[in-house]
Amino acid sequence: MDGTTHTVTNQPPPLVGYDVYTADRALTSAVERHLDPALLDEARGDLSALGRSAGSAQLQQWAVEANENPPRLRTHDRYGNRVDEVEFHPAWHRLLGKGVAAGLTAAWNRPGGQVRRAAGFLVWTQVEAGNGCPLSMTHAAVPALRTDPDLAAEWEPRLTSMIYERELRPARQKAGALFGMAMTEKQGGSDVRANTTAARPLPDGESYELTGHKWFCSAPMSDGFLALARAPGGLTCFLVPRVLEDGTRNPFHLQRLKDKLGNRSNASAEVEFAGTWARRVGEEGRGVRTIIEMVAATRLDCVLGSAGLMRQAVVQAIHHCDHREAFGGRLVDKPLMRNVLADLALESEAATTLALRLAAAYDDGGEQEKALLRIAVPAAKYWVTKRCAPVTVEAAECLGGNGYVEESGMPRLVRESPLNSIWEGAGNVQALDVLRALRREPDALDAYLQEIGRARGADHRLDAAIKDLLTELADLEGVEGRARRVTERLARVLQGALLVRFAPPEVADAFCASRLGEDGGATFGTLPSTLNLGAVVDRSRPQA
């Protein structure tokens, strides 16, 4: 008699060996829509190669290893000399190297570079989001450095290189370099104008000596950093190299690494500047204006990162329900579970569609597109990043108890999910930025209204939502207390307009009914049963 009790049945196979890019119909459609047809074949090849890597068992194992072996701070060597280094697991370096080689820091000088890079970043986030931080900072530093042509000429070729060199040595000796950022301080946080780090001018007129403490320093093993400090002329942006030209270490004292909720593979540090050499970027007293383009680019990456996390959570949930049987049939065929999965898929597709539209606006570079970004980026950053946490939690619940177990990978997604809403300006900061654009930049609102106006007449619920939004915007007196409400409406209406124009009818219909109409509930899985929910789920199924 066979007494074994461990025959495994009714468990889904691992979701490996698939192309993360080509399996995502919303993403591939967006790339085809926004990219010049002459670039499509090359872009498809590159993104599919990245997608196959992202879906491979090998890279998924590296992601687990990087997450389970967080970075370690080493302040001194065995003799007592300060070294201020962070040690990473080899899997971290492998993943970061592949991200650099895939062009995730090389968007600014390539035709269609922003759309191609955005699609790649969304794919790559689904492997392990932690290494997205140095990739994002390096990418976003380029527009800030371009305010100083000499600095841009020196650093931009290194930052846009597809070569990853992990060793700390003078940047001129490296084929590729990474950038981090050190702006916030413990007394001010997002209020960077409260910064107290001091910058003392040196005789050459461009170099300074920094003294102060930074509460959050992203990617502390990078080759250079953009930092804000108070010069005689006011708050100013500076480039802080990690290693000086003569090979000596710039004073860059790492006090501790943050013990974070998620994003465990990535290092975030407190750093002390103590006679630290820095080069001014832009004019004295114009630090915020100099760095604002970097902030906008990193905020778009927050949208992309959240869209990637949502996509991965949704495909894991659908994959599980495709293979798991309960109550006499497959979970995916149960009407209530199908409703939940379709609702999650809607949120994921809306996030992806909006994120790629914003990337396309960067590629366009025209004045109207720049004006659109002024409202759409903070609105999207506010809304999409806030939707990430409930999506990942609900997706984990689709796996039942299995989704609460680390080996499923879902807890890592859940822990990561609030990050993009907090970093690069939390919700209130984004909402207030939207208000500033509405009040001070009429071109921004005009560009937004023209964008959503292209979809008017296609769906009565969208038309009604646009009318309600215009009523809301007609009265900006005392608007700060309802800034979140206004920002949410701006983002949801823009998503609806894009889906009505570009998504399949079943997706647009379900979105407008549940997000813009009055036929949706407060939780996922409350879509009207009259919708074509099976088609919505099929569109998001993770098979190419």
C-alpha positions in Angstrom: 0.0 0.0 0.0 1.4 3.4 -1.0 1.4 5.6 2.1 2.7 8.8 0.4 0.8 12.0 1.1 2.9 14.4 -0.9 1.7 13.9 -4.5 1.4 17.5 -5.7 -1.8 18.2 -7.6 -3.8 21.3 -8.5 -0.9 23.7 -8.2 0.0 26.1 -11.1 3.4 25.7 -12.8 5.9 28.5 -12.3 5.3 31.4 -14.7 8.7 31.2 -16.4 10.1 30.9 -19.9 7.8 33.6 -21.5 8.4 36.9 -23.1 7.2 39.6 -20.6 7.1 42.2 -23.4 5.2 40.4 -26.2 2.8 38.9 -23.8 1.6 42.4 -22.7 -0.8 43.5 -25.4 -1.5 46.9 -23.9 2.3 47.6 -23.8 3.0 46.3 -27.3 0.1 48.2 -28.7 1.3 51.4 -27.1 4.8 51.0 -28.5 3.4 50.4 -32.0 1.1 53.5 -31.6 3.7 55.9 -30.4 6.9 54.8 -32.2 7.9 55.8 -35.7 7.2 52.8 -38.0 10.8 52.9 -39.2 12.0 52.1 -35.7 9.5 49.4 -34.9 11.4 46.3 -36.1 14.5 47.2 -34.2 12.5 48.2 -31.1 10.5 45.0 -31.1 13.6 42.9 -31.3 15.3 44.7 -28.5 12.2 44.8 -26.2 11.4 41.1 -26.9 15.0 40.1 -26.1 14.6 42.0 -22.8 11.2 40.4 -22.3 12.6 36.9 -22.7 15.3 37.7 -20.2 12.8 39.1 -17.7 10.6 36.0 -18.0 13.5 33.5 -17.7 14.0 31.3 -14.7 17.6 32.5 -14.3 16.7 36.1 -13.9 13.8 35.4 -11.6 16.3 33.5 -9.4 18.7 36.4 -9.4 15.8 38.7 -8.4 15.1 36.4 -5.4 18.8 36.4 -4.4 19.1 40.1 -4.7 16.1 40.7 -2.5 17.0 38.1 0.1 20.6 39.4 0.4 20.2 43.1 1.0 23.2 45.5 0.7 25.6 45.9 3.6 27.3 49.1 4.7 31.1 49.0 5.2 32.3 52.3 6.6 35.9 51.4 7.4 38.5 49.0 6.3 40.4 46.7 8.7 42.9 49.4 9.5 40.4 52.0 10.5 40.4 54.0 7.2 37.1 55.3 6.0 36.0 53.6 2.8 32.2 54.3 2.9 31.2 51.5 0.6 28.1 49.4 0.1 28.5 45.7 -0.7 25.8 44.1 -3.0 25.1 40.5 -3.7 26.4 39.4 -7.2 22.8 39.0 -8.4 22.3 42.7 -7.9 25.2 43.6 -10.2 24.1 41.1 -12.8 20.6 42.6 -12.9 21.8 46.2 -12.9 24.3 45.4 -15.7 21.6 43.9 -17.8 19.4 46.9 -17.3 22.2 49.3 -18.4 23.0 47.0 -21.4 19.3 47.1 -22.4 19.5 50.9 -22.8 17.5 51.9 -19.7 19.8 54.8 -19.2 20.3 55.7 -22.9 17.0 57.3 -23.9 18.0 60.9 -24.6 20.1 60.5 -27.7 18.1 57.8 -29.5 15.2 58.3 -31.9 12.1 57.3 -30.1 14.3 56.8 -27.1 11.8 57.7 -24.4 9.1 55.3 -25.6 11.5 52.5 -26.1 13.1 53.1 -22.8 9.8 53.4 -21.0 8.6 50.1 -22.3 11.8 48.5 -21.3 11.7 50.0 -17.8 8.1 48.8 -17.4 9.3 45.3 -18.4 12.4 45.3 -16.2 10.5 46.5 -13.1 8.7 43.2 -13.2 11.9 41.3 -12.5 13.2 43.2 -9.5 12.3 46.8 -8.8 15.2 47.6 -6.6 17.8 48.2 -9.4 15.3 50.6 -11.0 16.5 53.3 -8.7 20.1 53.8 -10.1 18.7 53.3 -13.6 16.1 56.0 -13.1 18.5 58.5 -11.4 21.1 58.0 -14.1 18.5 58.5 -16.9 16.9 61.5 -15.2 20.2 63.3 -14.5 20.8 64.1 -18.1 18.4 67.0 -18.6 19.6 68.7 -15.4 23.3 68.4 -16.5 22.3 70.0 -19.9 21.9 73.3 -18.1 25.7 73.4 -18.1 27.0 72.4 -21.6 30.5 71.7 -20.4 29.3 69.3 -17.7 26.9 67.7 -20.2 29.7 67.2 -22.7 31.8 65.5 -20.0 29.2 63.3 -18.3 26.4 62.6 -20.7 28.3 60.0 -22.8 29.1 58.1 -19.6 25.5 58.2 -18.3 24.0 57.1 -21.6 26.5 54.4 -22.1 25.3 50.7 -22.2 28.3 49.6 -20.2 28.1 48.9 -16.5 31.3 49.3 -14.5 30.8 48.7 -10.8 34.2 49.8 -9.5 34.7 53.2 -7.9 37.4 55.1 -9.7 37.7 58.4 -11.5 34.8 58.8 -13.9 37.1 59.7 -16.8 38.6 56.2 -16.5 35.2 54.5 -17.0 33.2 53.6 -20.1 30.0 54.0 -18.2 28.8 55.8 -15.1 25.8 55.9 -12.8 24.2 58.8 -11.0 22.4 59.1 -7.7 20.6 62.0 -5.9 20.9 63.6 -2.5 18.4 66.3 -2.0 16.2 65.8 1.1 17.2 66.6 4.6 15.7 65.5 7.9 14.3 68.9 8.9 12.6 69.5 5.6 11.9 66.3 3.5 10.0 67.4 0.4 10.4 71.0 1.4 13.9 71.3 0.0 13.9 75.1 0.5 14.5 74.3 4.2 17.8 72.7 3.3 20.8 73.8 5.5 23.7 72.0 3.8 26.2 74.8 3.1 28.2 75.3 -0.1 31.4 77.4 0.3 32.8 78.8 -3.0 36.4 77.8 -3.9 38.7 80.3 -5.8 38.0 78.8 -9.3 34.4 80.2 -9.2 32.8 76.9 -10.2 33.8 74.5 -7.4 32.5 74.5 -3.9 33.0 72.7 -0.6 29.9 71.2 0.9 29.1 70.7 4.6 25.9 69.1 5.7 23.7 66.0 6.2 21.4 64.4 3.6 18.6 62.3 5.0 18.0 60.3 1.8 20.8 59.5 -0.7 19.7 57.3 -3.5 22.1 54.7 -4.9 25.1 55.6 -2.8 27.6 53.6 -4.8 27.0 55.7 -7.9 29.8 57.6 -9.6 28.2 61.0 -9.1 25.3 62.7 -7.5 23.1 65.7 -7.9 22.7 67.5 -4.6 21.1 70.7 -3.4 23.0 73.0 -1.0 22.9 76.6 0.1 25.5 78.8 -1.7 25.9 82.5 -1.0 23.4 83.2 -3.8 20.8 80.8 -2.5 19.8 77.1 -3.0 21.9 75.7 -5.8 22.3 72.4 -7.6 25.7 70.7 -7.4 27.4 67.7 -9.0 29.2 65.6 -6.3 31.6 63.0 -7.7 32.3 59.9 -5.6 35.9 59.8 -6.6 38.1 62.8 -7.4 40.2 63.2 -10.5 43.4 62.3 -8.7 41.8 59.0 -7.6 41.2 60.0 -4.0 37.8 59.5 -2.4 35.6 62.6 -2.1 34.5 62.9 1.6 31.2 61.1 1.3 30.5 59.6 4.7 27.8 57.0 4.8 26.1 57.1 8.2 23.7 54.3 7.8 21.5 52.4 5.3 17.7 52.8 5.6 15.9 49.7 6.8 13.0 49.9 4.3 9.6 48.3 4.0 10.4 47.1 0.5 12.9 47.9 -2.2 15.2 45.7 -0.1 17.8 45.0 -2.8 18.5 48.7 -3.3 20.6 50.9 -0.9 19.3 54.2 0.4 21.6 56.0 2.7 22.1 58.9 5.0 25.3 60.7 4.0 27.4 63.4 5.6 29.2 66.0 3.5 32.3 67.2 5.4 34.5 69.3 3.1 33.1 67.5 0.1 34.2 68.8 -3.3 31.3 69.7 -5.7 30.8 71.4 -9.0 28.0 73.9 -9.5 25.3 73.0 -12.0 23.4 76.0 -13.3 23.3 79.4 -11.6 23.5 80.1 -7.9 20.1 80.3 -6.3 18.5 78.4 -9.2 18.8 75.0 -7.7 15.2 73.9 -7.8 14.7 75.2 -11.4 17.9 73.4 -12.5 16.9 70.1 -11.0 13.2 70.2 -11.9 13.6 68.3 -15.2 15.3 65.5 -13.3 12.4 65.4 -10.8 9.9 65.3 -13.7 11.7 62.4 -15.3 12.0 60.4 -12.1 8.3 61.0 -11.5 7.5 59.5 -14.8 9.6 56.5 -13.8 7.5 56.2 -10.7 4.4 55.9 -13.0 6.2 53.3 -15.1 7.5 51.4 -12.1 4.0 51.2 -10.6 2.5 50.2 -13.9 5.1 47.4 -14.1 4.4 46.2 -10.6 0.7 46.1 -11.3 1.2 44.3 -14.6 3.3 41.6 -12.8 0.7 41.2 -10.0 -2.1 40.8 -12.5 -0.3 38.2 -14.7 0.6 36.2 -11.6 -3.1 36.3 -10.5 -4.4 35.3 -13.9 -1.8 32.6 -14.3 -2.7 31.1 -10.9 -6.4 31.2 -11.7 -5.9 29.6 -15.1 -4.3 26.6 -13.5 -6.1 26.3 -10.2 -9.3 24.3 -9.8 -11.9 24.9 -7.1 -15.6 24.2 -6.6 -15.7 22.0 -9.7 -13.9 24.0 -12.3 -11.0 26.4 -13.1 -10.9 29.5 -10.9 -10.6 31.8 -14.0 -14.0 30.5 -15.2 -15.8 31.4 -12.0 -17.9 34.5 -12.6 -16.9 36.3 -9.4 -13.2 35.5 -9.8 -13.4 36.6 -13.5 -14.9 39.9 -12.3 -12.0 40.5 -9.9 -9.3 39.6 -12.5 -11.0 41.8 -15.2 -11.1 44.7 -12.7 -7.4 44.4 -11.9 -6.6 44.1 -15.6 -8.4 47.3 -16.3 -6.3 49.2 -13.7 -3.1 47.7 -15.2 -4.0 48.6 -18.8 -5.0 52.1 -17.9 -1.7 52.7 -16.1 0.4 51.3 -19.0 -1.5 53.3 -21.6 -1.1 56.6 -19.7 2.5 56.0 -18.9 3.5 55.3 -22.5 1.5 58.4 -23.7 3.6 60.5 -21.4 6.8 59.0 -22.7 5.7 59.7 -26.2 5.2 63.4 -25.2 8.9 63.5 -24.1 9.9 62.1 -27.5 7.8 64.7 -29.3 9.4 67.6 -27.5 6.9 70.2 -28.9 5.6 73.0 -26.8 2.1 71.6 -26.6 3.4 68.2 -25.4 5.7 69.9 -22.9 2.7 71.8 -21.6 0.7 68.6 -21.3 3.4 67.0 -19.3 3.3 69.9 -16.8 -0.1 68.7 -15.6 -0.2 65.1 -16.7 3.0 63.9 -15.0 2.1 65.0 -11.5 -1.5 63.9 -12.0 -0.4 60.5 -13.3 2.3 60.1 -10.6 -0.4 60.9 -7.9 -3.0 58.5 -9.3 -1.2 55.5 -10.8 1.2 55.1 -7.9 -1.7 55.2 -5.4 -3.5 52.5 -7.3 -0.5 50.2 -7.2 -0.9 49.0 -3.6 -4.6 48.0 -3.7 -4.0 46.2 -7.1 -1.1 44.1 -5.7 -2.9 43.3 -2.5 -6.0 42.1 -4.3 -3.9 40.1 -6.8 -2.1 38.4 -3.9 -5.5 37.5 -2.5 -6.4 35.8 -5.8 -3.7 33.2 -4.9 -5.3 32.7 -1.5 -2.9 31.6 1.3 -0.2 30.9 -1.4 -0.1 34.6 -2.1 0.9 35.3 1.5 3.9 33.1 1.3 7.3 34.6 0.3 8.0 31.9 -2.3 5.1 33.1 -4.4 6.8 36.4 -5.0 3.6 38.3 -4.2 4.7 39.6 -0.8 7.7 41.3 -2.5 5.3 43.1 -4.9 3.1 44.1 -2.0 6.0 45.6 0.0 7.2 47.4 -3.1 3.8 48.8 -4.1 3.6 51.9 -1.8 7.1 53.1 -2.7 6.5 55.1 -5.9 3.7 57.0 -4.2 6.0 58.2 -1.5 9.3 58.8 -3.3 9.9 61.8 -5.6 7.1 63.8 -3.8 4.2 62.1 -2.0 0.6 62.5 -2.9 0.0 66.0 -1.5 3.1 67.3 -3.3 1.9 66.0 -6.6 -1.6 67.5 -6.1 -0.2 70.9 -5.2 2.1 70.8 -8.3 -1.1 70.2 -10.4 -2.7 73.2 -8.8 0.3 75.4 -9.5 0.2 74.4 -13.2 -3.5 75.1 -13.3 -3.1 78.6 -11.8 0.1 79.7 -13.4 0.3 77.9 -16.8 -2.8 78.3 -18.9 -1.1 76.5 -21.8 -0.9 73.4 -19.6 -4.6 73.2 -19.1 -5.2 74.0 -22.8 -3.0 71.1 -23.8 -4.7 68.8 -21.4 -8.2 69.8 -22.6 -7.1 69.3 -26.2 -5.8 65.8 -25.4 -9.0 64.6 -23.7 -11.1 66.5 -26.3 -10.0 64.1 -29.0 -12.1 61.4 -27.4 -15.3 63.5 -26.8 -18.4 62.0 -28.3 -17.2 58.4 -28.2 -18.7 57.5 -24.8 -21.4 59.2 -22.9 -19.8 58.4 -19.5 -16.6 60.0 -20.6 -18.4 63.1 -21.9 -20.2 63.4 -18.6 -17.0 63.0 -16.7 -15.3 65.8 -18.8 -18.3 68.1 -18.1 -18.0 67.4 -14.4 -14.3 68.1 -14.5 -14.8 71.4 -16.3 -17.2 72.4 -13.6 -14.7 71.5 -10.9 -12.0 73.5 -12.7 -14.2 76.6 -13.1 -13.9 77.4 -9.4 -10.3 77.4 -8.1 -11.1 79.4 -5.0 -10.2 77.5 -1.9 -9.1 74.6 -4.1 -6.2 73.4 -2.0 -8.5 71.4 0.3 -9.8 69.5 -2.7 -6.6 69.3 -4.6 -6.5 65.5 -4.4 -10.0 65.3 -5.8 -9.1 67.5 -8.7 -5.9 65.6 -9.4 -7.7 62.2 -9.3 -10.3 63.4 -11.7 -7.7 64.8 -14.1 -5.9 61.5 -14.2 -8.9 59.2 -14.5 -10.5 61.3 -17.3 -7.2 61.3 -19.2 -7.0 57.5 -18.8 -10.5 57.1 -20.0 -9.9 59.3 -23.0 -6.9 57.3 -24.0 -8.6 54.0 -23.6 -11.7 55.1 -25.5 -9.4 56.1 -28.4 -6.9 53.2 -28.3 -8.1 50.2 -26.3 -10.5 47.4 -27.5 -14.2 48.3 -27.0 -14.6 45.9 -24.1 -11.8 47.5 -22.1 -12.9 51.1 -22.8 -16.5 50.2 -22.0 -15.6 48.5 -18.7 -13.3 51.4 -17.7 -15.8 54.1 -18.4 -18.6 52.2 -16.6 -16.6 51.6 -13.5 -14.2 54.5 -13.2 -16.1 57.4 -14.9 -19.7 56.3 -14.6 -21.7 55.3 -11.5 -21.6 51.5 -12.1 -18.5 50.5 -10.1 -17.9 49.6 -6.5 -15.4 50.6 -3.8 -13.4 47.3 -4.2 -12.1 45.2 -7.1 -14.5 42.6 -8.5 -17.6 44.9 -8.6 -17.8 45.5 -12.3 -21.3 45.3 -13.9 -22.0 41.7 -15.0 -23.3 42.9 -18.4 -19.7 43.7 -19.5 -17.5 41.4 -21.6 -15.3 40.5 -18.7 -13.9 37.3 -20.3 -12.4 39.4 -23.2 -10.8 41.8 -20.7 -9.1 38.9 -18.9 -8.1 37.2 -22.1 -6.3 40.4 -23.2 -4.2 40.4 -20.1 -3.4 36.7 -20.0 0.5 36.3 -19.8 0.9 34.1 -22.9 2.4 35.5 -26.0 
